[in-house]
Amino acid sequence: MYHLSYADKNAIYQQIVDQTITYIHQGILEADQQMPAVRILASQLGINPNTVQKAYQILEEKGYIIPVPKKGSFVNDTSKIKQLFTQNCLEQLKQAIMDCKNAGISGKEMKELLNSCGVKL
């Protein structure tokens, strides 16, 4: 299920995080579905369990998975995930706007950038 690349600019744990989030949004991983145990996933991927643990910790912090003591980690309710995703997108967009302002990019130039990305205002 996971396709990891050591040539990727992102760390392995971040690739797991990113792919898990994508799988959740695509419905490949569904609400209340149990995630693979850390050691099992690490063994399947041929990586250190600490790497998987770090990815799971980030996914928990972001609200995508929920740990259940003595049972494992489970995918969070998809409606909550969408709310978290929307909130995260808004925060990233605000940061990008601030970065543009700090770089001296005008509102008109920002609009042109958005248009070039397919966002019509």
N, C-alpha and C positions, 0 to 999 in steps of 0.2 A: 504494500500500500504506500509506504513512504519511499521516496526516491531522493536519496541524499547524494550530494556531490562535494568532494573535497576541493574541487576547482571553483565552487561557488564562493562569492565574496562574503556571504553570510556564514556565520558559525553553524556547526551541525545542530546545536540545540535550537538555534533560531530557525533553521530550516524545518525542524520538527514542529515548532510553534506555528510557523506560517502555513505549513501544509495541513496541520490539524485544523486551524481556523478555516482554511479553504474547504476542507472536507465537511466541516460543520455547516458552513454557509451553502454548500452544494447539496446537503442532505445525505452525504455518504456516511457521515456520523450523525446519528439522530439523538434527540433529547432522551435522557436517561440511559443511553447506551453505555455500557462499561468500557472504559479504556483498557488497553492491554496493560498488564502489570509491568512495572518499570524493568524488572530483570528480564522478563520474557521479551519485551520490545527491544531492549538493549542487545539481547542475544540474537534476535532475528536480524537486527540491523548491523551486528558486529561492532558495536560501540560500547563505551563504558557506561554502566548504569547511572553514574553521576550526571552524564550528559542528558539522559532521558529525564532524570529527576529534576534537573534545572529547567528543562522545557516544560514539564508538568507544573512546576512551581510558578512559572510565568503564566501559563494557561489558567492556573487557579487564581492568581492575582488579577488577571484580566477578566475573570468571571466565566471563562469558557468551559471549565470543568470544575466539578465539586468533589472534594475528597470525602469519602465515607469511611470512618474508622473500621478497620478489620475487614473491609469489603473491597476497597479500591477507589478509583476515581471514575466519575461518571460525567457524561456530557450534560451541561446545564440546559434548562428549559429554553427552547429556541426563541420564544418571545422575549425572554430576558436577554438572550444573546444579541438579538437584533437591536434592542435598546442600548446595550453596551457598545455594539458596533457603531451605531449612529452617534453615540456620545464620543467614542474614540475618533471617528471621522471628523466630527466638529472640532475637537481639540487639535487634531492634526491640521485642519484647515486654518484655524485661528493662528497656529504657530507658523504655518506657511505664509499667511498674510503678513504677520509681524516680521518674518524674515525678509519678505519682499520690501516692506516699508523701510526696514533698517538698511537694506541694500540700495535704497533710493529709487525703487521701481514705483512709477506712478500708478494711480488707479486705472488709467487708460491702458497702460502697459500690462497690468494684471488682467484686465478684461481680455486683452488680446491673447495673453498666455492661456487663459481659460478657454477661449474660443479655439485655440490651436489644439487643445486637449479634447475638443468635441463638446464643451459646455457652452451652450448658447444662452446669453443673458439679454 
